[in-house]
Every structure is written in C-alpha cells, then in structure tokens.
Amino acid sequence: MKLLIKNGRVMDPASGFDEVGDVAIAAGRIVALQGQIADFTPNKTIDASGCIVMPGLIDLSARLREPGHEHEGMLESELAAAVAGGVTSLVCPPDTEPVLDEPGLVEMLKFRAEKMHQSRVFPLGALTRALKGEALTEMVQLTESGCVGFSQAEVPLANTQVLMRALQYATTFGYSVWLRPQELYLGKGVAASGALATRLGLSGVPVLAETIALHTIFDLVRSTGARVHLCRISSAAGVALVAQAKAEGLNVTCDVSINSLHLTDVDIGYFDSRMRLDPPLRQQRDRDALRQGLLDGTIDALVSDHTPVDEDAKTLPFAQAEPGATGLELLLSLACKWGEDSQAGLVRALAVLTSEPARVLGSALGTLQASAGRLVKGGVADICIFDPASRWMVAPDALRSQGKHTPFAGYELPGQVCYTLVDGRVAFERV
C-alpha cells in the first residue's frame, strides 16, 4: 500500500522540523518527507491542506477494560476511541480481572489488539501477584510476553521491603517500574483535602499522601538505582519534589493527566460524580504548578488517564461513584488547549504527546524505538493528521468509547483529528 499525504504542515516536535509539504508512505514506512519521489505512484492520496501532519500520539495511561470489565469497555470500542483521538500507541495498566500477572494473559491481550489493526497496545505487567503487594511476579517471563514495565496500578504497595526488592530485581534486568505515588492509609479519601471537601463533608486525601510516597520512592531509587516512572502527579509539592529528584540525577520520569492539568476541586460543584477521579482534583495552585511543570520539562508527558466507567457505577452519590473518566478522544484537543492557555506553544503541546512519551518508554519499544513519536525518513508511519483551526463540542454520546462520562462534557475544544494512520494504514478517517 502506497499513500501520499499532500500539502500538510508537517511537524516533528523531536527535531523541530516544521514545513508545508508532502509525506510519502510505502510498506508501512515513511519514504519521503519533502515532495514526491520521482517514481512514487500512490494507491491513495490524502489532501491535508490546512492540517497538521504529526507523529501519532503515545498515551502512557489508558485502561481498555479487558479482560474482566467488558461492561465498562470492550477492546473494540476503546481502540476505536484511541485512533479517533489520534492515539497510535498506548500503555495499559495491569489492573484487569484477572490481573496481568501471567504471560498467557498478556499474550492474549496483545494478540487480540494486533488483530484489530488499530492502536498499538503496550501492557504493563503487575509488579506483585494479583497486585496484593506480597510476592513478586515473574518479570522476565512477562517482559518476554510483551510487557513494557511493571506497575501496581492504583493499588499502593504498603510493604516497603517488597517495593525495595521489586526495584532491585527490576534494576538487575533493566526494567522500569511505574508507580502512582500514594500512601496507602492517607490516600483512602474521595476528594482532595481542603475547604471544599470539608464544606461538602467528603473524606479528604491530603497532599501528604503523595509527598510521603514520593520521599519513599526516591530514597529507594537512590539505594537501588532503579528506573521509575511516576504516574499522574497531582500536587504542587509533588512537582517540586520531582524537580529536586531530577536535579539530583535520579532516574525518574513522570506524567500528569488531562484532568489534573485543566480542572480543580471547585469543579466538583454540587457532588458532580463526573469529577470523581483518581488522583483527586486539587486546588488551583496545584493545577498551576502542574501546568508550569509540564512546560519546563519537570513533567515529561501528558496522559489521558482513560478509564471508562459504566452508567450504573457513575450515577451514584459522589463518594460511592466509581472514579474515572473517558479521555482518549480528548487528549490531543486538551493538549492544544493547554498550549494556548499557558502560551507553551504548539510544538511543546505536541511533544508531550509524542516524542516525550516515546523517550519515557525507551528501549521497551523494541524495534519501534528509533522512530516512535517522530516523523523520520525510514521510520514507521504512525501518523495523526488534525485540523488545528477546527473547534468541536464535547458531546458524550458522540464519543466512540463505551464510557460516556467525562468532566469536559459541553466544553468547546480546539483541534479535531481528521485521519489516523497506524503502520501506514488508515485506521481512522473522519467523515
């Protein structure tokens, strides 16, 4: 299959390449970035006039809900949502049912995803068996079956000795460990501690729940030399600690969710369960620090934290509602909105969705590492084409995800995906 993308503004945030021109694709690879090659005869031509042609998005946190939670999301629906949002690669946590702690489960998930020819799926394996925090999983076998790292998902690991041994073992083999910093006992509330939670009578999660966990993780990283990715930082104090750790030279990276980047606890309003999220929405000073951290590079990547939740689990009193929101189809637009609001600019807004997540994954990408999150001649043709001038209204019923709950319902957002190419094939085309 030969494909020609014509007249688009071709942007590669990693190299700074930004020119209007053509992209020629053959056999799933980019064969030319500037003009047509002399003997190139495409089977299909896409006119990208007025659009930006960029690397496909890489989302470091998206739950697909299979296996075990098919009532909340099917693999078909969530991967369709991914390509509709320009996401060509995504990382899924291990908190399925059963937990991704056996090679056979990982292999089945990857096999099913590959058969659909949609987004590439990179699973995280469970750090401990059944995420119980007791016995370590067989990390070598899980890596061989396709896992790109190891995680406890949303389950805090209370036993520090187990965590230290997990980091030591992972370091021996060069594996990365993905942790959401949250102290077990302080993190049991449903909203961020503060005036609003007190007024609404909601149990609070103090910033200490994040910072205590971060101090523990950093001390263990100093001791073991482990490579740790911190998932969904949520507080100003957390950002400051990450900045200190990076300045010290610790091998840590981190991300932030689209929810924490744009919303605050005030958005909970009168117990709006769409705002029931993990981590909880914090105060404006925290949101401002997260925005600045993403701008200056303290925070490496922006993630959708896609967690589809069904109607029955969400339409409950706030404290009883299941946390989570759909986000795959909103990721690019909310990054562009942050770029506009913070004056970060389009290049940085796209980098935190493409080249920066690819850098976090590093060698775990295998043969894709050289070109993931980039547009380079000879690289894999994972491409997103979107119209930056288009604005669209977030209508939950129009989302392709099976989960229809989003805190951004009714928002008008910039940028709309027109085409998504995965391995040189058109996986999504807006009609």
C-alpha positions as CSV (number, residue, x, y, z in Angstrom):
1,M,0.0,0.0,0.0
2,K,1.4,3.3,-1.1
3,L,0.0,6.5,0.4
4,L,0.7,10.2,-0.3
5,I,-0.2,12.9,2.2
6,K,-0.2,16.3,0.3
7,N,0.1,19.9,1.3
8,G,0.0,19.4,5.0
9,R,2.1,21.3,7.6
10,V,4.5,18.6,8.6
11,M,5.6,18.9,12.2
12,D,8.1,16.7,14.1
13,P,8.5,18.1,17.6
14,A,11.5,16.0,18.4
15,S,13.7,17.5,15.6
16,G,11.9,20.9,15.2
17,F,11.0,20.1,11.6
18,D,8.1,22.3,10.6
19,E,7.4,22.7,6.9
20,V,4.5,22.6,4.5
21,G,5.0,19.6,2.2
22,D,4.2,16.0,1.3
23,V,4.7,12.7,3.1
24,A,5.1,9.6,1.0
25,I,4.5,6.2,2.7
26,A,5.1,2.7,1.4
27,A,5.0,-0.7,3.1
28,G,4.2,1.0,6.4
29,R,7.3,3.2,6.3
30,I,7.9,6.9,5.5
31,V,9.9,7.0,2.3
32,A,9.9,10.8,1.8
33,L,9.1,13.9,3.8
34,Q,9.6,16.7,1.3
35,G,7.9,16.4,-2.1
36,Q,7.2,13.3,-4.1
37,I,9.9,10.9,-5.0
38,A,10.2,10.6,-8.8
39,D,8.8,7.1,-9.3
40,F,6.3,7.2,-6.4
41,T,2.7,6.3,-7.6
42,P,0.3,6.2,-4.6
43,N,-2.7,4.0,-4.2
44,K,-4.3,6.7,-2.1
45,T,-3.8,10.4,-1.7
46,I,-4.9,12.5,1.3
47,D,-5.1,16.2,0.9
48,A,-4.0,17.7,4.2
49,S,-4.3,21.3,3.2
50,G,-4.8,23.4,6.4
51,C,-4.0,20.5,8.6
52,I,-1.0,19.5,10.7
53,V,0.7,16.2,9.9
54,M,2.4,14.9,13.1
55,P,3.6,11.7,14.7
56,G,0.8,9.6,16.2
57,L,0.1,10.2,19.9
58,I,1.5,7.9,22.5
59,D,-0.7,7.7,25.6
60,L,1.1,6.4,28.7
61,S,-2.1,5.6,30.7
62,A,-5.3,4.2,29.1
63,R,-7.4,1.4,30.5
64,L,-9.0,-0.9,27.9
65,R,-11.2,-2.7,30.5
66,E,-10.5,-6.1,29.0
67,P,-10.4,-8.7,30.4
68,G,-12.9,-8.6,33.2
69,H,-14.7,-5.3,32.8
70,E,-16.3,-5.7,29.4
71,H,-19.5,-4.0,30.7
72,E,-17.4,-0.8,31.0
73,G,-15.3,-1.0,27.9
74,M,-14.6,-3.5,25.1
75,L,-11.3,-3.7,23.3
76,E,-13.0,-2.8,20.1
77,S,-14.7,0.3,21.4
78,E,-11.7,1.6,23.3
79,L,-9.2,1.1,20.5
80,A,-11.7,2.7,18.1
81,A,-11.7,5.7,20.5
82,A,-7.9,5.7,20.6
83,V,-7.5,6.1,16.8
84,A,-10.3,8.6,16.7
85,G,-8.2,10.7,19.1
86,G,-5.0,10.3,17.0
87,V,-3.5,7.8,19.5
88,T,-1.4,5.2,17.7
89,S,0.2,3.7,20.7
90,L,-1.0,3.3,24.3
91,V,0.1,1.8,27.6
92,C,-2.5,-0.1,29.6
93,P,-2.2,-0.7,33.4
94,P,-2.4,-4.3,34.7
95,D,-5.5,-3.9,36.9
96,T,-7.8,-6.1,34.8
97,E,-9.7,-9.2,36.0
98,P,-7.7,-11.3,36.1
99,V,-4.7,-9.1,36.8
100,L,-2.0,-9.1,34.1
101,D,0.4,-11.2,36.2
102,E,0.7,-14.2,33.8
103,P,2.4,-14.3,30.4
104,G,-0.6,-16.0,28.8
105,L,-2.9,-13.1,29.7
106,V,-0.5,-10.6,28.3
107,E,-0.1,-12.6,25.1
108,M,-3.8,-12.9,24.6
109,L,-4.4,-9.2,25.1
110,K,-1.7,-8.3,22.6
111,F,-2.9,-10.9,20.1
112,R,-6.4,-9.6,20.2
113,A,-5.3,-6.0,19.9
114,E,-3.0,-6.7,16.9
115,K,-5.8,-8.5,15.1
116,M,-7.9,-5.3,15.2
117,H,-5.2,-3.2,13.3
118,Q,-5.9,-0.2,15.5
119,S,-3.6,1.4,18.1
120,R,-0.6,-0.5,19.3
121,V,-1.1,-1.8,22.8
122,F,1.8,-1.9,25.3
123,P,0.8,-3.6,28.5
124,L,2.3,-3.0,31.9
125,G,2.7,-6.2,33.9
126,A,1.7,-6.5,37.6
127,L,4.6,-5.8,39.9
128,T,3.2,-8.2,42.5
129,R,1.0,-11.2,42.1
130,A,-2.7,-10.2,41.9
131,L,-1.5,-6.7,42.9
132,K,-1.6,-7.9,46.5
133,G,1.8,-6.5,47.4
134,E,3.2,-9.8,48.7
135,A,5.0,-11.9,46.1
136,L,6.8,-10.5,43.0
137,T,5.7,-11.6,39.6
138,E,7.9,-13.4,37.1
139,M,9.2,-10.2,35.4
140,V,11.4,-11.9,32.9
141,Q,8.6,-14.0,31.5
142,L,6.2,-11.1,31.5
143,T,8.7,-9.0,29.6
144,E,9.2,-11.7,27.0
145,S,5.4,-11.9,26.5
146,G,5.3,-8.1,25.7
147,C,5.2,-6.1,28.9
148,V,7.0,-2.7,28.8
149,G,7.2,-2.2,32.5
150,F,5.7,-3.2,35.9
151,S,3.1,-1.4,38.0
152,Q,0.8,-1.7,40.9
153,A,-1.8,0.4,39.0
154,E,-4.0,2.2,41.7
155,V,-3.1,-0.2,44.5
156,P,-0.5,1.3,46.8
157,L,2.3,-1.0,47.9
158,A,2.3,-0.8,51.7
159,N,5.2,-3.1,52.3
160,T,8.4,-1.1,51.7
161,Q,10.6,-4.2,51.8
162,V,8.6,-5.7,48.9
163,L,8.9,-2.5,47.0
164,M,12.7,-2.4,47.6
165,R,13.1,-6.0,46.4
166,A,10.9,-5.3,43.3
167,L,13.1,-2.3,42.4
168,Q,16.3,-4.3,43.0
169,Y,15.0,-7.1,40.8
170,A,13.8,-4.7,38.1
171,T,17.2,-2.9,38.1
172,T,19.1,-6.2,37.6
173,F,17.3,-6.7,34.3
174,G,16.9,-3.1,33.2
175,Y,13.2,-3.0,33.6
176,S,11.2,0.2,34.5
177,V,8.7,0.3,37.4
178,W,5.7,2.5,37.1
179,L,4.2,3.8,40.4
180,R,1.5,6.2,41.3
181,P,2.8,7.9,44.4
182,Q,0.1,7.4,47.1
183,E,0.5,6.4,50.7
184,L,-2.0,3.6,51.5
185,Y,-3.7,4.9,54.6
186,L,-3.7,8.7,53.8
187,G,-5.0,8.0,50.3
188,K,-8.3,6.5,51.2
189,G,-10.5,9.6,50.7
190,V,-12.6,10.6,47.8
191,A,-11.6,14.3,47.3
192,A,-8.6,16.5,47.8
193,S,-8.3,17.7,51.4
194,G,-9.2,21.4,51.6
195,A,-12.0,23.8,52.2
196,L,-14.3,22.4,49.5
197,A,-14.0,18.8,50.8
198,T,-14.7,20.0,54.3
199,R,-17.7,22.0,53.2
200,L,-19.2,19.1,51.2
201,G,-18.4,16.6,54.0
202,L,-16.2,14.5,51.8
203,S,-13.3,12.4,53.1
204,G,-10.1,14.1,52.1
205,V,-6.8,13.0,50.5
206,P,-4.0,15.3,51.8
207,V,-1.1,16.3,49.7
208,L,1.0,14.3,52.2
209,A,-0.4,11.1,50.7
210,E,1.6,11.9,47.6
211,T,4.7,13.5,49.1
212,I,5.3,10.8,51.7
213,A,5.1,8.2,48.9
214,L,7.5,10.2,46.7
215,H,10.1,10.5,49.5
216,T,9.9,6.8,50.0
217,I,10.3,6.1,46.2
218,F,13.2,8.5,45.9
219,D,15.1,7.0,48.8
220,L,14.6,3.6,47.3
221,V,15.8,4.8,43.9
222,R,18.9,6.2,45.5
223,S,19.6,2.9,47.1
224,T,18.8,0.6,44.1
225,G,19.5,2.7,41.1
226,A,16.1,1.7,39.7
227,R,14.4,3.4,36.8
228,V,10.9,4.6,38.0
229,H,8.1,6.4,36.1
230,L,5.8,8.3,38.3
231,C,2.2,8.2,37.2
232,R,-0.2,11.1,37.3
233,I,1.5,13.6,39.7
234,S,-1.3,15.8,41.2
235,S,0.2,18.4,43.5
236,A,2.5,21.5,43.6
237,A,4.5,19.9,46.3
238,G,4.9,16.7,44.2
239,V,6.1,18.7,41.3
240,A,8.7,20.4,43.5
241,L,10.0,17.0,44.8
242,V,10.2,15.6,41.3
243,A,12.2,18.6,40.2
244,Q,14.6,18.1,43.1
245,A,15.0,14.4,42.2
246,K,15.8,15.1,38.6
247,A,18.3,17.8,39.6
248,E,19.9,15.2,41.8
249,G,20.2,12.9,38.8
250,L,17.8,10.2,39.9
251,N,16.5,8.1,37.0
252,V,12.9,9.2,37.3
253,T,10.2,10.5,34.8
254,C,6.6,11.4,35.4
255,D,3.4,12.3,33.8
256,V,0.2,14.3,34.5
257,S,-3.4,13.6,33.5
258,I,-5.5,15.9,31.3
259,N,-7.9,16.1,34.3
260,S,-5.4,17.5,36.8
261,L,-4.0,19.8,34.1
262,H,-7.3,21.6,33.5
263,L,-9.6,21.1,36.5
264,T,-9.6,21.9,40.2
265,D,-11.6,20.7,43.2
266,V,-14.0,23.6,42.6
267,D,-15.3,21.8,39.5
268,I,-16.8,19.2,41.8
269,G,-19.6,21.7,42.3
270,Y,-22.5,20.1,44.0
271,F,-21.3,16.5,44.1
272,D,-20.8,16.1,40.3
273,S,-19.7,12.4,40.1
274,R,-18.1,13.1,36.7
275,M,-15.4,14.8,38.8
276,R,-14.8,11.7,40.9
277,L,-11.3,10.9,39.8
278,D,-8.0,9.3,41.0
279,P,-5.9,11.2,41.8
280,P,-8.5,13.6,43.1
281,L,-8.7,17.1,41.7
282,R,-6.7,19.6,43.8
283,Q,-6.6,23.3,44.3
284,Q,-5.8,26.0,41.7
285,R,-2.2,26.4,43.0
286,D,-1.6,22.7,42.3
287,R,-3.1,23.0,38.8
288,D,-0.9,26.0,38.1
289,A,2.2,24.1,39.3
290,L,1.3,21.1,37.1
291,R,1.0,23.4,34.1
292,Q,4.3,25.0,34.7
293,G,6.0,21.6,35.4
294,L,4.7,20.3,32.1
295,L,6.0,23.5,30.4
296,D,9.5,23.4,31.9
297,G,10.0,19.7,31.5
298,T,9.8,18.7,35.1
299,I,6.8,16.6,34.0
300,D,7.6,14.6,30.9
301,A,4.3,13.6,29.4
302,L,0.6,14.3,29.3
303,V,-1.8,11.3,29.6
304,S,-5.5,10.8,29.0
305,D,-5.9,8.6,32.2
306,H,-8.6,7.0,30.1
307,T,-10.9,5.0,32.5
308,P,-14.3,4.2,31.0
309,V,-17.0,3.7,33.7
310,D,-20.5,2.5,33.0
311,E,-23.7,4.3,33.9
312,D,-24.6,2.3,37.0
313,A,-21.2,2.9,38.6
314,K,-21.1,6.6,37.9
315,T,-24.6,7.8,38.6
316,L,-24.2,7.3,42.4
317,P,-23.6,9.6,45.3
318,F,-20.2,11.2,44.8
319,A,-18.4,9.2,47.5
320,Q,-19.8,5.9,46.2
321,A,-19.3,6.6,42.4
322,E,-16.5,4.7,40.7
323,P,-13.6,7.0,39.9
324,G,-12.6,7.5,36.3
325,A,-13.4,9.3,33.0
326,T,-13.0,8.7,29.3
327,G,-10.2,10.7,27.8
328,L,-8.6,9.1,24.7
329,E,-10.6,11.2,22.2
330,L,-10.0,14.4,24.2
331,L,-6.2,14.1,24.7
332,L,-5.0,16.0,21.7
333,S,-7.5,18.8,22.0
334,L,-6.8,19.3,25.7
335,A,-3.1,19.4,25.0
336,C,-3.7,22.1,22.3
337,K,-5.9,24.0,24.8
338,W,-3.1,23.9,27.4
339,G,-0.7,25.1,24.7
340,E,-3.0,28.1,24.0
341,D,-3.8,28.9,27.7
342,S,-0.2,28.6,29.0
343,Q,1.5,30.0,26.0
344,A,3.5,26.8,25.8
345,G,3.0,26.8,22.1
346,L,2.0,24.1,19.7
347,V,5.4,22.4,19.5
348,R,5.6,21.7,23.2
349,A,2.0,20.7,23.3
350,L,2.6,18.1,20.7
351,A,5.9,17.0,22.2
352,V,4.4,15.9,25.5
353,L,2.1,13.6,23.5
354,T,4.7,12.2,21.1
355,S,8.5,12.3,21.4
356,E,8.5,12.7,25.2
357,P,6.3,9.6,26.0
358,A,8.5,7.7,23.5
359,R,11.5,8.8,25.5
360,V,9.9,7.5,28.7
361,L,9.3,4.1,27.1
362,G,12.8,4.0,25.6
363,S,14.1,0.5,24.8
364,A,10.8,-1.1,25.8
365,L,9.5,0.0,22.4
366,G,11.9,-2.6,20.8
367,T,12.1,-2.1,17.0
368,L,9.9,1.0,17.2
369,Q,12.3,2.9,19.4
370,A,14.2,4.7,16.7
371,S,11.1,6.3,15.2
372,A,8.3,6.2,17.7
373,G,6.8,9.6,18.4
374,R,8.7,11.0,15.4
375,L,8.4,11.6,11.7
376,V,11.6,10.5,10.1
377,K,12.5,9.0,6.7
378,G,12.5,5.2,7.0
379,G,10.5,5.4,10.3
380,V,7.3,3.6,11.0
381,A,4.3,5.6,9.5
382,D,2.3,6.1,12.7
383,I,0.7,9.5,11.9
384,C,-2.0,11.8,13.1
385,I,-3.5,14.5,10.8
386,F,-5.6,17.1,12.5
387,D,-7.2,20.4,11.8
388,P,-5.9,23.0,14.4
389,A,-8.5,25.6,13.3
390,S,-11.5,23.3,13.9
391,R,-13.3,23.6,17.1
392,W,-15.7,20.9,18.4
393,M,-18.1,20.5,21.3
394,V,-17.6,17.5,23.6
395,A,-20.8,15.5,23.3
396,P,-20.6,12.3,25.4
397,D,-23.0,10.3,23.3
398,A,-20.8,11.0,20.2
399,L,-17.7,9.5,21.8
400,R,-16.6,6.2,20.4
401,S,-15.6,4.9,23.8
402,Q,-18.0,2.7,25.6
403,G,-17.5,5.0,28.6
404,K,-19.5,8.2,28.1
405,H,-18.6,10.0,31.3
406,T,-16.2,12.9,31.0
407,P,-15.7,16.0,33.2
408,F,-15.3,18.0,29.9
409,A,-18.8,17.4,28.6
410,G,-20.1,20.6,26.9
411,Y,-16.6,22.1,26.5
412,E,-15.6,23.6,23.2
413,L,-12.1,22.4,22.3
414,P,-9.6,23.2,19.6
415,G,-8.2,20.8,17.1
416,Q,-10.0,17.8,15.5
417,V,-8.4,14.6,14.2
418,C,-9.1,14.0,10.5
419,Y,-7.0,10.9,9.9
420,T,-5.0,8.4,11.9
421,L,-2.5,6.1,10.3
422,V,-1.1,3.1,12.1
423,D,1.8,1.3,10.3
424,G,0.9,3.1,7.1
425,R,-2.7,2.1,7.1
426,V,-5.7,4.4,7.6
427,A,-7.1,3.4,10.9
428,F,-9.4,6.3,11.2
429,E,-10.9,8.8,8.8
430,R,-13.4,11.5,9.8
431,V,-16.4,11.6,7.6
